[in-house]
Amino acid sequence: MASSHGILKEKHDDIEAQAPHRPSRHVTFPTSAGSSQPESEFTTSTVTKLSYLAVYFMCNISLTIYNKMILGKFGYPWMLTALHAGSASIGCYILLMRGHFTLTKLSVQQSSVLMLFSVLFTINIATSNVSLHMVSIPFHQIMRSTCPFFAVLVYRFRYKRTYSNDTYLSLVPIVFGVGLATYGDYYFTMAGFFLTLLGVLLAVVKTIATNRIMTGALALSPLETLLRLSPLAFLQAVLCAALSGEFANFRAANPGGPSRMLALALLGNGMLAFLLNVSSFSTNKIAGALTMTVCGNIKQCLTVLLGIALFGVKVGLLNGLGMIIALSGAAWYSLVELRAKAASAGGAAAAAKVQGSLS
């Protein structure tokens, strides 16, 4: 029986760390628990990874545009979170019934760990919502842009994982560029600063833990992970919505119930959120947690660009320069990843050739 620590533990081999290429040394790929097959993140082709990332960005941006143009200002964040979690639960259950995936038999201890992990999602949302009332949006955005750095630190000290110097350097323009792109009126209280910082740490831990659940000892599929977490997150969001008074406020604002237009808008929002969640979990498994934090930064730049193109948002010279720097950093990061993958593939080929000559 696996322990709760074992669910999130690092495998013997590293799946994202980039070590110098040594052709004379035997090279092995990370394997899934109980299997001799390499993990998908390390062996998936670059084209496939880029395809997953493209779909993830498309779903993310589509939901952003939908909320801006159709749903408008729906001032009930916990109810919206419950809608997203509920939609994910229903969607995954339908896919389960249609045989798209099967459920893994878990121990009571493993199920308890997943329940605690779902609480992390709720605490992360709560922390973000509370901190937004204590800091300005530009300050909140620039703090969130530091997620890649904190992801590196978590991997370094928790999993003893190291990256190449080029990877570390490529993160600098990504974070700095987003800081310029979102530059504005910085305001924060001391409590707001620490809450925002806590939110950043929780977001990073959530992303890495999600990746470990799908690639670590437990190795759940993205759909199963989403199915097991979503109902728990739904119940917690409903409880938070009730305790925060959102249900009462919504009933007061809509005494006759939601209009047909609002109901259809919420239905569409839930369907898009389900697609985004499936894409997000799948991309996290394929591309890795650090890449997901980098994508979060790039999404901020793309959101600003879409605001300029679709809604006439005005930005200053520094904001535009920041977007260029951040996107250039993302291109650099991608190039580093491609080179690391090529070096690893070359090392594996050399090792196979040496083994063949010795056999």
VOLUM-792681 format. One record per residue (C-alpha): residue number from 1; residue in one letter; x, y, z. Coordinates in nm, 3 decimals, always signed. Example, Ala and Ser with C-alpha at 12.3 -4.5 7.8 and 13.67 -1.06 7.14 Angstrom:
2
[1,a,[+1.230,-0.450,+0.780]];
[2,s,[+1.367,-0.106,+0.714]];
# end
This chain:
359
[1,m,[+0.000,+0.000,+0.000]];
[2,a,[+0.142,+0.336,-0.097]];
[3,s,[+0.181,+0.598,+0.172]];
[4,s,[+0.042,+0.950,+0.133]];
[5,h,[+0.398,+1.072,+0.082]];
[6,g,[+0.443,+0.815,-0.193]];
[7,i,[+0.161,+0.962,-0.399]];
[8,l,[+0.354,+1.283,-0.457]];
[9,k,[+0.708,+1.149,-0.431]];
[10,e,[+0.966,+1.202,-0.700]];
[11,k,[+1.071,+0.903,-0.904]];
[12,h,[+1.428,+0.787,-0.905]];
[13,d,[+1.484,+0.955,-1.243]];
[14,d,[+1.416,+1.322,-1.310]];
[15,i,[+1.171,+1.413,-1.581]];
[16,e,[+1.237,+1.784,-1.622]];
[17,a,[+1.591,+1.837,-1.499]];
[18,q,[+1.841,+1.904,-1.773]];
[19,a,[+2.180,+1.748,-1.723]];
[20,p,[+2.481,+1.793,-1.953]];
[21,h,[+2.494,+1.536,-2.229]];
[22,r,[+2.753,+1.262,-2.179]];
[23,p,[+2.739,+1.011,-2.465]];
[24,s,[+2.958,+0.759,-2.287]];
[25,r,[+2.720,+0.733,-1.995]];
[26,h,[+2.416,+0.506,-1.992]];
[27,v,[+2.103,+0.714,-2.024]];
[28,t,[+1.762,+0.605,-1.892]];
[29,f,[+1.425,+0.768,-1.924]];
[30,p,[+1.193,+0.818,-1.625]];
[31,t,[+0.941,+0.538,-1.589]];
[32,s,[+0.594,+0.517,-1.442]];
[33,a,[+0.543,+0.336,-1.115]];
[34,g,[+0.536,-0.036,-1.163]];
[35,s,[+0.620,-0.006,-1.532]];
[36,s,[+0.930,-0.016,-1.745]];
[37,q,[+0.784,+0.230,-1.994]];
[38,p,[+0.921,+0.587,-2.001]];
[39,e,[+0.697,+0.868,-1.878]];
[40,s,[+0.505,+1.057,-2.143]];
[41,e,[+0.648,+1.397,-2.050]];
[42,f,[+1.001,+1.291,-2.136]];
[43,t,[+0.927,+1.093,-2.451]];
[44,t,[+0.638,+1.283,-2.610]];
[45,s,[+0.733,+1.448,-2.936]];
[46,t,[+0.780,+1.824,-2.954]];
[47,v,[+0.497,+1.852,-3.205]];
[48,t,[+0.259,+1.680,-2.963]];
[49,k,[+0.365,+1.904,-2.675]];
[50,l,[+0.317,+2.216,-2.887]];
[51,s,[-0.025,+2.089,-2.993]];
[52,y,[-0.132,+2.041,-2.631]];
[53,l,[-0.001,+2.387,-2.541]];
[54,a,[-0.182,+2.543,-2.838]];
[55,v,[-0.513,+2.384,-2.736]];
[56,y,[-0.457,+2.494,-2.376]];
[57,f,[-0.397,+2.855,-2.482]];
[58,m,[-0.698,+2.845,-2.716]];
[59,c,[-0.929,+2.718,-2.439]];
[60,n,[-0.788,+2.967,-2.190]];
[61,i,[-0.821,+3.268,-2.416]];
[62,s,[-1.165,+3.154,-2.538]];
[63,l,[-1.296,+3.143,-2.180]];
[64,t,[-1.147,+3.487,-2.112]];
[65,i,[-1.314,+3.638,-2.420]];
[66,y,[-1.642,+3.459,-2.345]];
[67,n,[-1.651,+3.595,-1.991]];
[68,k,[-1.573,+3.946,-2.114]];
[69,m,[-1.817,+3.957,-2.406]];
[70,i,[-2.105,+3.732,-2.298]];
[71,l,[-2.107,+3.661,-1.926]];
[72,g,[-1.999,+4.012,-1.829]];
[73,k,[-1.943,+4.100,-1.465]];
[74,f,[-2.073,+3.800,-1.273]];
[75,g,[-1.981,+3.909,-0.923]];
[76,y,[-2.009,+3.572,-0.753]];
[77,p,[-1.665,+3.407,-0.767]];
[78,w,[-1.749,+3.112,-0.544]];
[79,m,[-2.062,+3.030,-0.742]];
[80,l,[-1.857,+3.050,-1.062]];
[81,t,[-1.596,+2.818,-0.909]];
[82,a,[-1.873,+2.575,-0.811]];
[83,l,[-2.007,+2.592,-1.169]];
[84,h,[-1.664,+2.507,-1.310]];
[85,a,[-1.606,+2.221,-1.066]];
[86,g,[-1.957,+2.087,-1.118]];
[87,s,[-1.920,+2.102,-1.496]];
[88,a,[-1.591,+1.912,-1.472]];
[89,s,[-1.755,+1.648,-1.251]];
[90,i,[-2.045,+1.593,-1.491]];
[91,g,[-1.827,+1.599,-1.801]];
[92,c,[-1.574,+1.351,-1.662]];
[93,y,[-1.851,+1.121,-1.535]];
[94,i,[-2.007,+1.111,-1.883]];
[95,l,[-1.667,+1.023,-2.033]];
[96,l,[-1.623,+0.754,-1.766]];
[97,m,[-1.962,+0.601,-1.852]];
[98,r,[-1.867,+0.602,-2.221]];
[99,g,[-1.549,+0.409,-2.145]];
[100,h,[-1.292,+0.678,-2.221]];
[101,f,[-1.106,+0.594,-1.899]];
[102,t,[-1.133,+0.365,-1.598]];
[103,l,[-1.097,+0.427,-1.226]];
[104,t,[-0.795,+0.314,-1.028]];
[105,k,[-0.858,+0.128,-0.703]];
[106,l,[-0.727,+0.354,-0.427]];
[107,s,[-0.665,+0.287,-0.062]];
[108,v,[-0.841,+0.490,+0.207]];
[109,q,[-0.516,+0.672,+0.275]];
[110,q,[-0.470,+0.763,-0.092]];
[111,s,[-0.830,+0.887,-0.116]];
[112,s,[-0.774,+1.097,+0.196]];
[113,v,[-0.467,+1.258,+0.040]];
[114,l,[-0.668,+1.346,-0.271]];
[115,m,[-0.936,+1.500,-0.050]];
[116,l,[-0.675,+1.713,+0.126]];
[117,f,[-0.535,+1.808,-0.213]];
[118,s,[-0.879,+1.931,-0.324]];
[119,v,[-0.881,+2.155,-0.017]];
[120,l,[-0.560,+2.310,-0.150]];
[121,f,[-0.752,+2.419,-0.461]];
[122,t,[-1.018,+2.587,-0.249]];
[123,i,[-0.768,+2.759,-0.018]];
[124,n,[-0.576,+2.884,-0.323]];
[125,i,[-0.891,+3.043,-0.469]];
[126,a,[-0.993,+3.189,-0.133]];
[127,t,[-0.648,+3.341,-0.077]];
[128,s,[-0.650,+3.498,-0.424]];
[129,n,[-1.000,+3.641,-0.379]];
[130,v,[-0.922,+3.792,-0.037]];
[131,s,[-0.585,+3.935,-0.143]];
[132,l,[-0.741,+4.111,-0.445]];
[133,h,[-0.928,+4.334,-0.199]];
[134,m,[-0.600,+4.437,-0.033]];
[135,v,[-0.377,+4.501,-0.335]];
[136,s,[-0.413,+4.662,-0.675]];
[137,i,[-0.461,+4.439,-0.980]];
[138,p,[-0.122,+4.536,-1.135]];
[139,f,[+0.053,+4.443,-0.810]];
[140,h,[-0.138,+4.114,-0.795]];
[141,q,[-0.035,+4.036,-1.155]];
[142,i,[+0.331,+4.112,-1.104]];
[143,m,[+0.340,+3.893,-0.793]];
[144,r,[+0.175,+3.607,-0.985]];
[145,s,[+0.435,+3.645,-1.259]];
[146,t,[+0.699,+3.512,-1.016]];
[147,c,[+0.541,+3.163,-1.019]];
[148,p,[+0.817,+3.014,-1.243]];
[149,f,[+1.087,+3.118,-0.994]];
[150,f,[+0.900,+2.964,-0.703]];
[151,a,[+0.837,+2.648,-0.907]];
[152,v,[+1.213,+2.614,-0.959]];
[153,l,[+1.271,+2.661,-0.586]];
[154,v,[+1.013,+2.397,-0.491]];
[155,y,[+1.163,+2.149,-0.734]];
[156,r,[+1.513,+2.234,-0.612]];
[157,f,[+1.453,+2.192,-0.239]];
[158,r,[+1.169,+1.937,-0.236]];
[159,y,[+1.272,+1.709,-0.523]];
[160,k,[+1.646,+1.794,-0.550]];
[161,r,[+1.589,+1.877,-0.915]];
[162,t,[+1.825,+2.103,-1.105]];
[163,y,[+1.794,+2.276,-1.440]];
[164,s,[+2.046,+2.405,-1.690]];
[165,n,[+2.176,+2.760,-1.652]];
[166,d,[+2.000,+2.851,-1.978]];
[167,t,[+1.666,+2.751,-1.826]];
[168,y,[+1.724,+2.969,-1.521]];
[169,l,[+1.830,+3.262,-1.739]];
[170,s,[+1.535,+3.226,-1.977]];
[171,l,[+1.294,+3.272,-1.684]];
[172,v,[+1.434,+3.620,-1.612]];
[173,p,[+1.291,+3.797,-1.922]];
[174,i,[+0.964,+3.604,-1.885]];
[175,v,[+0.906,+3.732,-1.532]];
[176,f,[+1.054,+4.077,-1.591]];
[177,g,[+0.861,+4.120,-1.916]];
[178,v,[+0.527,+4.037,-1.757]];
[179,g,[+0.610,+4.283,-1.480]];
[180,l,[+0.649,+4.559,-1.740]];
[181,a,[+0.350,+4.441,-1.941]];
[182,t,[+0.122,+4.469,-1.637]];
[183,y,[+0.288,+4.781,-1.500]];
[184,g,[+0.038,+5.017,-1.342]];
[185,d,[-0.070,+5.166,-1.013]];
[186,y,[+0.095,+4.949,-0.749]];
[187,y,[-0.086,+4.952,-0.418]];
[188,f,[-0.079,+4.697,-0.138]];
[189,t,[-0.121,+4.665,+0.234]];
[190,m,[+0.127,+4.456,+0.431]];
[191,a,[-0.139,+4.192,+0.494]];
[192,g,[-0.226,+4.200,+0.123]];
[193,f,[+0.139,+4.151,+0.028]];
[194,f,[+0.177,+3.840,+0.243]];
[195,l,[-0.159,+3.699,+0.133]];
[196,t,[-0.067,+3.751,-0.233]];
[197,l,[+0.271,+3.588,-0.175]];
[198,l,[+0.096,+3.297,-0.004]];
[199,g,[-0.137,+3.272,-0.304]];
[200,v,[+0.162,+3.249,-0.538]];
[201,l,[+0.317,+2.970,-0.330]];
[202,l,[-0.013,+2.782,-0.313]];
[203,a,[-0.062,+2.814,-0.690]];
[204,v,[+0.286,+2.672,-0.752]];
[205,v,[+0.240,+2.386,-0.505]];
[206,k,[-0.100,+2.308,-0.662]];
[207,t,[+0.049,+2.292,-1.012]];
[208,i,[+0.342,+2.072,-0.907]];
[209,a,[+0.125,+1.844,-0.691]];
[210,t,[-0.119,+1.799,-0.980]];
[211,n,[+0.171,+1.694,-1.201]];
[212,r,[+0.301,+1.449,-0.938]];
[213,i,[-0.041,+1.287,-0.897]];
[214,m,[-0.043,+1.216,-1.271]];
[215,t,[+0.326,+1.125,-1.315]];
[216,g,[+0.438,+1.004,-0.972]];
[217,a,[+0.377,+0.676,-0.792]];
[218,l,[-0.001,+0.698,-0.830]];
[219,a,[+0.008,+0.794,-1.201]];
[220,l,[-0.361,+0.877,-1.247]];
[221,s,[-0.480,+0.986,-1.589]];
[222,p,[-0.575,+1.354,-1.634]];
[223,l,[-0.946,+1.265,-1.663]];
[224,e,[-0.943,+1.046,-1.353]];
[225,t,[-0.755,+1.310,-1.156]];
[226,l,[-1.010,+1.571,-1.260]];
[227,l,[-1.302,+1.340,-1.178]];
[228,r,[-1.170,+1.260,-0.831]];
[229,l,[-1.093,+1.623,-0.742]];
[230,s,[-1.385,+1.812,-0.901]];
[231,p,[-1.676,+1.684,-0.686]];
[232,l,[-1.479,+1.765,-0.369]];
[233,a,[-1.392,+2.111,-0.500]];
[234,f,[-1.759,+2.162,-0.598]];
[235,l,[-1.886,+2.085,-0.247]];
[236,q,[-1.625,+2.313,-0.090]];
[237,a,[-1.708,+2.598,-0.331]];
[238,v,[-2.081,+2.563,-0.262]];
[239,l,[-2.011,+2.579,+0.113]];
[240,c,[-1.795,+2.889,+0.067]];
[241,a,[-2.062,+3.053,-0.152]];
[242,a,[-2.323,+2.993,+0.119]];
[243,l,[-2.102,+3.116,+0.404]];
[244,s,[-1.990,+3.427,+0.213]];
[245,g,[-2.350,+3.524,+0.138]];
[246,e,[-2.324,+3.485,-0.240]];
[247,f,[-2.636,+3.271,-0.267]];
[248,a,[-2.838,+3.524,-0.067]];
[249,n,[-2.703,+3.814,-0.275]];
[250,f,[-2.775,+3.631,-0.599]];
[251,r,[-3.134,+3.557,-0.496]];
[252,a,[-3.180,+3.922,-0.397]];
[253,a,[-3.047,+4.040,-0.734]];
[254,n,[-3.254,+3.781,-0.924]];
[255,p,[-3.580,+3.738,-0.728]];
[256,g,[-3.746,+3.554,-1.016]];
[257,g,[-3.447,+3.330,-1.072]];
[258,p,[-3.178,+3.375,-1.338]];
[259,s,[-3.296,+3.497,-1.676]];
[260,r,[-3.285,+3.262,-1.972]];
[261,m,[-2.996,+3.462,-2.119]];
[262,l,[-2.795,+3.435,-1.795]];
[263,a,[-2.869,+3.064,-1.767]];
[264,l,[-2.745,+3.003,-2.122]];
[265,a,[-2.438,+3.218,-2.057]];
[266,l,[-2.356,+3.016,-1.744]];
[267,l,[-2.411,+2.690,-1.933]];
[268,g,[-2.168,+2.798,-2.203]];
[269,n,[-1.921,+2.911,-1.937]];
[270,g,[-1.937,+2.572,-1.767]];
[271,m,[-1.879,+2.385,-2.092]];
[272,l,[-1.577,+2.600,-2.181]];
[273,a,[-1.441,+2.562,-1.827]];
[274,f,[-1.468,+2.184,-1.857]];
[275,l,[-1.269,+2.186,-2.183]];
[276,l,[-1.010,+2.415,-2.023]];
[277,n,[-0.974,+2.191,-1.718]];
[278,v,[-0.926,+1.880,-1.931]];
[279,s,[-0.673,+2.064,-2.146]];
[280,s,[-0.494,+2.208,-1.843]];
[281,f,[-0.453,+1.873,-1.666]];
[282,s,[-0.349,+1.695,-1.986]];
[283,t,[-0.096,+1.965,-2.074]];
[284,n,[+0.044,+1.963,-1.721]];
[285,k,[+0.117,+1.592,-1.753]];
[286,i,[+0.267,+1.622,-2.102]];
[287,a,[+0.464,+1.946,-2.067]];
[288,g,[+0.546,+1.960,-1.694]];
[289,a,[+0.464,+2.192,-1.405]];
[290,l,[+0.738,+2.448,-1.472]];
[291,t,[+0.622,+2.491,-1.831]];
[292,m,[+0.266,+2.544,-1.702]];
[293,t,[+0.383,+2.832,-1.480]];
[294,v,[+0.562,+2.984,-1.779]];
[295,c,[+0.239,+2.947,-1.981]];
[296,g,[+0.056,+3.136,-1.708]];
[297,n,[+0.287,+3.432,-1.766]];
[298,i,[+0.252,+3.418,-2.143]];
[299,k,[-0.126,+3.405,-2.103]];
[300,q,[-0.113,+3.741,-1.924]];
[301,c,[+0.065,+3.895,-2.224]];
[302,l,[-0.176,+3.736,-2.472]];
[303,t,[-0.470,+3.863,-2.267]];
[304,v,[-0.335,+4.218,-2.291]];
[305,l,[-0.281,+4.179,-2.666]];
[306,l,[-0.638,+4.054,-2.711]];
[307,g,[-0.763,+4.345,-2.502]];
[308,i,[-0.587,+4.580,-2.743]];
[309,a,[-0.722,+4.406,-3.052]];
[310,l,[-1.080,+4.335,-2.940]];
[311,f,[-1.167,+4.590,-2.672]];
[312,g,[-0.946,+4.887,-2.756]];
[313,v,[-0.743,+4.866,-2.436]];
[314,k,[-0.476,+5.137,-2.424]];
[315,v,[-0.126,+5.042,-2.313]];
[316,g,[+0.188,+5.248,-2.267]];
[317,l,[+0.533,+5.207,-2.413]];
[318,l,[+0.659,+5.015,-2.110]];
[319,n,[+0.367,+4.773,-2.130]];
[320,g,[+0.435,+4.703,-2.497]];
[321,l,[+0.807,+4.661,-2.433]];
[322,g,[+0.729,+4.420,-2.151]];
[323,m,[+0.518,+4.200,-2.379]];
[324,i,[+0.801,+4.184,-2.633]];
[325,i,[+1.051,+4.091,-2.361]];
[326,a,[+0.823,+3.827,-2.210]];
[327,l,[+0.742,+3.665,-2.545]];
[328,s,[+1.111,+3.668,-2.638]];
[329,g,[+1.186,+3.497,-2.307]];
[330,a,[+0.921,+3.235,-2.382]];
[331,a,[+1.082,+3.168,-2.721]];
[332,w,[+1.422,+3.132,-2.549]];
[333,y,[+1.274,+2.894,-2.291]];
[334,s,[+1.119,+2.684,-2.570]];
[335,l,[+1.452,+2.669,-2.753]];
[336,v,[+1.628,+2.553,-2.435]];
[337,e,[+1.366,+2.281,-2.390]];
[338,l,[+1.412,+2.163,-2.750]];
[339,r,[+1.789,+2.147,-2.711]];
[340,a,[+1.759,+1.955,-2.384]];
[341,k,[+1.523,+1.704,-2.545]];
[342,a,[+1.756,+1.662,-2.843]];
[343,a,[+2.054,+1.608,-2.611]];
[344,s,[+1.863,+1.347,-2.410]];
[345,a,[+1.750,+1.168,-2.725]];
[346,g,[+2.106,+1.169,-2.857]];
[347,g,[+2.233,+1.029,-2.527]];
[348,a,[+1.976,+0.750,-2.534]];
[349,a,[+2.073,+0.659,-2.892]];
[350,a,[+2.442,+0.654,-2.801]];
[351,a,[+2.375,+0.438,-2.496]];
[352,a,[+2.170,+0.192,-2.704]];
[353,k,[+2.453,+0.172,-2.958]];
[354,v,[+2.708,+0.099,-2.684]];
[355,q,[+2.485,-0.167,-2.531]];
[356,g,[+2.436,-0.326,-2.873]];
[357,s,[+2.809,-0.348,-2.932]];
[358,l,[+2.863,-0.511,-2.592]];
[359,s,[+2.590,-0.772,-2.633]];
# end
